[in-house]
Structure formats: structure tokens, C-alpha cells
Amino acid sequence: MNLTAATLEEPGSTGRHSATESLPPSTPVLPHGIRILQNPAYNKGTAFTEAEREALGLHGLLPPQVFTPAEQVMRVMANYRRKASDIERYIHLISLLDRNETLFYRVVTEHIEEMLPIIYTPTVGQACQEYSTLFRRPRGFYISARDRGRIDAMLANWPWPDVRVIVVTDGERILGLGDLGAQGMGIPVGKLALYTVCAGVHPHFCLPVLLDVGTNNEALLRDPLYTGLRQPRLRGGAYRELVDEFVTAVQRRFPGALLQFEDFANANAFALLEACRDRVCTFNDDIQGTAAVALAGIHAALRLTGGNLTDQTLLLCGAGEAGLGIARLAVAALQDAGLEPDTARARCWLFDSKGLVVQARQDLSHAKRAFAHERPLCSGLTSAVETVRPTVLIGAAGVPRLFSQSVITEMARLNARPVVFALSNPTSKSECTAEEAYGWSEGRAVFASGSPFPAVTLGSRTWVPGQANNAYVFPGVGLGVIASQAARVTDAMFHAAARALAAEVGEIDIEQGRVFPALRRIREVSLAIAVAVAEEAYRAGLARVPCPADWRQHIAALMYEPTYPSYV
Ligand code: NAD
């Protein structure tokens, strides 16, 4: 398969993808009449011009007034602003996506700061919880335990043949909300929308997949509206065989496509990553993407705290996908910065549901044991902070209020500028609020969170907390992998992504206490990350395209713009 943008370009095009550039390979005949209005990929709604209405048989099917795309955006926003709740706003936007894809991407791209929390965390969490009730039209690709033996054939039903990125979940650990079974489809759908909005990956390159292996969520199994399989989750050999068949089938149907694993439960997430990473172009965003975002935040925080990376000691609360992923990438970064492997590992501490991860513990998994250091047993977080004396405290346990006043006060006693990241999602699971972090540390904390918090004013000073959102990293990484046609995704690429993200944090962000760039700059940020990733792919010999004269120019030219094509 030719993965270059040229497959989608018409002669004489600018080189930029627009919504229709996949028309020639995938749709030899443009739908006419009512069928084009009902096809979200081609529909322009009231923006069809007089000439197009004539050519496509649309007279009478539309009100006579022709509107510009900007006017259409105005109408969408007027209705959006009238919605009473975030979930209503989510439904409004997804309904737009079902009617007019280009307009959806234009609206969201132009209002990214306002809409990211709607199409992704935290609102997508509520959407997944209510997915069966909200169900209107199917979106994405469902593969269930009943489909053993026919997955490859089924994939031929997907309407877009040139798939370059797949996000797949089995719905077992949706955000911090647990097993939502087939209702987890909201996650791959949302993440792939972010690939397009944040990094300009063409929507028709994107395939959201839900592996329905059953659910152990009793409430869903009892829900008469539940859309998934009503059976307990597959485990063991049956589970592995289904996933294996899926991985093999997508490699055959869409060779070279990037496969992103998302919101799998801890044990499966690590096992799948280990099983696939050396043979498939794949990554796990919960493990590796989160790690890169957190590391970028630490790099940027050093501009406020004044230290070097090699001076930092990290305490990671939650030793799951996020915590272990951060620990592993931090060790690699500390080594890169000059520390010996043992010294680097000694700087990273874990704290899980049983307390500080120390050598005396008998209950540790192999992965955690790599970070078990010599210290007495310690079950309270405040005493763990006293013992470890971290400069950076990161929460990724999904346990609300884990960072109590005494924890934050102790961090502030030990550090002039304590770095505190409360990463757990959604907002209800956050380890502490922004107000608590700033208030309990007398305004000295460098704070970031997984879900967004509003600015905090204490006395005369206002802080704008940064959001450690994975959306800063995975779309740019994906774009870099697609552009370089990288054969594999490596930790070095995530480290390069973290450095590139930190470099995008501006002086004004830093003055406001924010260690991530403003979301409205996300496309520039994703481009910078994509360049760093593609360069790393090339350096490592993993790129499968010749090195272009200028990666930035090359990748910028691949980015999709949500503009209507002309059909006449
Ligand atoms: P996980 O289930 O793999 O791990 C959770 C870990 O928390 C486990 O190690 C568990 O032992 C530990 N834990 C449970 N109770 C604890 C307690 N009282 N004290 C300390 N540790 C405790 O989950 P995960 O994928 O690592 O995600 C954890 C959280 O991080 C979720 O809320 C998720 O939404 C969030 N997260 C945020 C981001 C982000 O902001 N960018 C990215 C990924 C995950």
C-alpha cells in the first residue's frame, strides 16, 4: 500500500488534504440527490452552491438560501450555546458529525479549548456511561467474541480502504470509570476525532474499534438497553486468540497502519504492549502517551522550579498503566540526562493501594519490583512523602482526594516549588483540586491536572493550571508515525515527543504557572511533535520514506483542513 498523501491528491492540488481527497480511490461516483445530503462525508448542507445544487439534483431538497461555512458555524454555535448540559453539547456535536463531517471538524477545530472537554475527557466519560441509552447511529467498528474466524472478512465492510491509524479498546478500564463493555466505543471515536482536530489526520484514515469480549459490569448486564454482548468477559486463551486474530487481520487489511491500544485493563494492557511492540506498529496511550505528557510537564516545570532533571526525585501514586509508564520513561530520560541506570531508577518511587513500593513488600508484581527500593514499609502517603522527599508528586491512582492537605503541606515544606500533578480522570477522581494545591502550598505548587480546572485566584495572584492532557501527545506522535511510515513506535519517540511538547510551552504560559501550552495552539504543537517523532524514526532506521528536505514542510503539507471541496 502506498501510504503517502499523494494517493489522496488530485492533480494540481495544493498538497493539503481536504475532506474529499479520498473521493477518487474510494468513491468513483459521487452520490447525488438526497444520498449526498445523507452522507456525512460529502454533505455540505446549506453550503451547496447553486451550481452544485443544479449538478447534484439538490433543487427543492434544501432551503433556497446558500450559506457560507462561517455562517454554518454560527448556526451550530448558536444551538450549542443553548444546550443546558455538557452531555447535551456532546450529543449535539456527535449528531453534527453524523450529518456533516467537514462542518463538525471545522467547528471543533475553531473552538478546541471549549470543546475538547466535551468530545473528550471529562464529558466523554459520561457519554460512555450512558452510551446505550444515547445510541442513535452506529459509529466505529464493532468486533465481538462471536466474530472469531471472520474478523478479516468483516474488515472489508469498513467503507474507507486507506486506514492508517486504528484506536482499539475492549472497554474494560474506561478512563477511571472501570468496565463499561461495548459502551467504551466513545473512547476510540473521541480519540480519533482528536487525531483529526489536533493533528490534521484525515478522518477517513481513522478506524475506531471496539472489541466486545463481554462485560463484568452487572448493571450493564441487567440494562435492557445495553448494546453489547450479555456475557462475562472472555479471559485467558479465548481472549488472547480473539485479540490475536484482530491484530493479524488489521495488519493484513491495512498493512503499516498504526494500532493504538486504549483503555484496556492493566494486565492486558501491559501484556498486549509487550506481545506486539516488536512486531507491529503500535503503542499504548495510557502507558506511553501519559508518560510523555507527564515528562513534558516535568521538563517545563523545571523552568519554574529552577532545577535540573537529574536533581529530581519522583513519587508516583498509582502503580498502574500510567504510574509505571511514567516511571519507565522518566528512568530513560534521567539516563539520557547523564545518570547511571541504577541511580536513575533510584529517583523514581511508586506508591500503590498497599503503600510505598519497597523491597520488603511480598506482594509486588515483576513490573513494580523494578522500582522497589530499600526503605521500611510505609502505608500512608504523607509519611511516604516524608520518607522519599520527592520534588515531583504525581497522582495516577484514580482515587479522589488522595492528595490531602497534609500531603500537599509536606510537599511544600520540603520544596520551595513543589511539583504536583493530579492526573486522575475524570474530574471527580482528581487527587486534589487546583484550588487545594495552590491554597495548601501558599501558592508555591506547580500544578497540573488530568481534567481541566479553572484559573485560581488567591489574594492578588492568579494561576492558570495546565491540563496534562494526552491529546497534547498522541495525535502528534501518530502524525509523525504516519508521515515517516515508521515500522515501530519506540520509547525514544515518546521521549522526543515530551521534549518537543515542553519546548512549546511559552514564557506567558510559564508566568501564569502553566506547564502545558494553550490548547488553542494544539495544531502547531502536534506538528512540532510529529516532526520530532519522524526525525527520531529516521534516526533509528525505522522510517520507510526517504528523508525529506524539510520534515516540517513535508508533514504540514499532509495535514487535513476542514474545508469543503467544490463538486462542480
Ligand atoms: P490502573 O488501574 O492501571 O492503575 C491504578 C493504580 O492505582 C494501581 O496500581 C492501584 O494499585 C493504585 N491505587 C489504587 N488505590 C490506591 C490508593 N489508595 N493509593 C495509591 N494507589 C492506589 O489505572 P491507570 O491506567 O494507571 O489510570 C489511573 C488514573 O490515571 C485514572 O484515573 C486515569 O483516568 C488517569 N490517567 C490520566 C491521564 C492524564 O491525565 N493524562 C492519562 C492516563 C491515565
Boltz pocket constraint, residues with backbone or C-beta under 6 A from the ligand:
constraints:
  - pocket:
      binder: B
      contacts: [[A, 173], [A, 175], [A, 176], [A, 264], [A, 265], [A, 266], [A, 285], [A, 286], [A, 290], [A, 293], [A, 317], [A, 318], [A, 319], [A, 320], [A, 321], [A, 322], [A, 323], [A, 351], [A, 352], [A, 353], [A, 354], [A, 395], [A, 396], [A, 397], [A, 398], [A, 399], [A, 402], [A, 422], [A, 423], [A, 424], [A, 425], [A, 426], [A, 429], [A, 449], [A, 450], [A, 451], [A, 468], [A, 469], [A, 470]]
      max_distance: 6.0
